[in-house]
């Protein structure tokens, strides 16, 4: 069976699952097109995340466990780009915050310059410590006062600086740029490490990024969340109040509420599909280009690549930045879809482990495989819990609800997701370690 035929069969199966989800109310299927589109939209976003990870791992063999951090930066980009600025907080402490940040950066740059100019030895070490201590003290003195002033302004609904008030779609490339900038900083310090140390470093830095989002309320309200983010599609209530749309809904044989809900979700699906196809085409072109062949050669044998004069560290930095940027774009898209930024929702299980499962199951090194893995694993992630509940009902039919087995099965149903993901990963690694669509 050729790779094309194999891929066509798998994607046809996935399409059938989404159609059955929307049209059949039996077993664990909802029979709701609304639910099917909800799953589809997040599957599209997950597929884009998987493409970003595949660029890093499938092309270059970089083991990045900090996906969550880059996704979170994409979410932050939506707030910074699309939310309206809050004039009161800017007047209270906005300039002071940015002055403090500028002072901190200036002292860091000055310390680096000083270390380059001074010869190694005790004097350089003392000068470094003195510069860092003075810089930290100056930065905190200026910065903390501005933060306190901003967060004191109506913290129940505001207490942060807001954003630039630009169209929300612009936040998607901005999310990629934020993630790329963070990846450059991380890559310059961590890409010289061994793969296992790189994994530890990226995971730790991702946790730091999420901790900043949770605690720096002046930036994005922290754990208070930013709600009411702008949308690139109409609001359902606006459609329902439009006479033209109500007439269209009647022509379609739907009530206005159902029609508006489906209209909005289809709008998101079309936009997300366009982004996915665009990134997929670019990834395929890169994979078959001389640059892509060079990346895979570096992945397969770094020593030989270095002997041929290739700058391995620089190429690793390039692919690390590109893959992280794709994850940042996906993070911005997901936050746009949610309509809110909730820093407490960023967990490594969902935004690192699950994305890795998608790449491994779909086929590492194969872009179509990563997309397939994104669709399949996300569909299972959503539907496995209802499957567990159904299994619990079937296996305990006729038993008293207080029976120990019935109680245990009912308690285990919500944990079927983790069990199933682990089982799928083990089965794929055992019987088809190259994934459903292997690299060719």
Secondary structure as GFF3:
##gff-version 3
##sequence-region A 1 440
A	DSSP	alpha_helix	3	23	.	.	.	ID=ss1
A	DSSP	alpha_helix	33	54	.	.	.	ID=ss2
A	DSSP	pi_helix	55	59	.	.	.	ID=ss3
A	DSSP	alpha_helix	60	60	.	.	.	ID=ss4
A	DSSP	alpha_helix	67	82	.	.	.	ID=ss5
A	DSSP	alpha_helix	87	89	.	.	.	ID=ss6
A	DSSP	pi_helix	90	94	.	.	.	ID=ss7
A	DSSP	alpha_helix	95	117	.	.	.	ID=ss8
A	DSSP	alpha_helix	122	151	.	.	.	ID=ss9
A	DSSP	alpha_helix	170	190	.	.	.	ID=ss10
A	DSSP	alpha_helix	195	215	.	.	.	ID=ss11
A	DSSP	alpha_helix	217	220	.	.	.	ID=ss12
A	DSSP	three_ten_helix	222	224	.	.	.	ID=ss13
A	DSSP	beta_strand	226	227	.	.	.	ID=ss14
A	DSSP	alpha_helix	236	240	.	.	.	ID=ss15
A	DSSP	alpha_helix	243	252	.	.	.	ID=ss16
A	DSSP	alpha_helix	256	287	.	.	.	ID=ss17
A	DSSP	alpha_helix	290	300	.	.	.	ID=ss18
A	DSSP	alpha_helix	302	307	.	.	.	ID=ss19
A	DSSP	alpha_helix	312	338	.	.	.	ID=ss20
A	DSSP	beta_strand	340	341	.	.	.	ID=ss21
A	DSSP	three_ten_helix	343	345	.	.	.	ID=ss22
A	DSSP	alpha_helix	348	348	.	.	.	ID=ss23
A	DSSP	pi_helix	349	353	.	.	.	ID=ss24
A	DSSP	alpha_helix	354	362	.	.	.	ID=ss25
A	DSSP	alpha_helix	367	395	.	.	.	ID=ss26
A	DSSP	alpha_helix	404	412	.	.	.	ID=ss27
A	DSSP	three_ten_helix	413	415	.	.	.	ID=ss28
A	DSSP	alpha_helix	416	431	.	.	.	ID=ss29
###
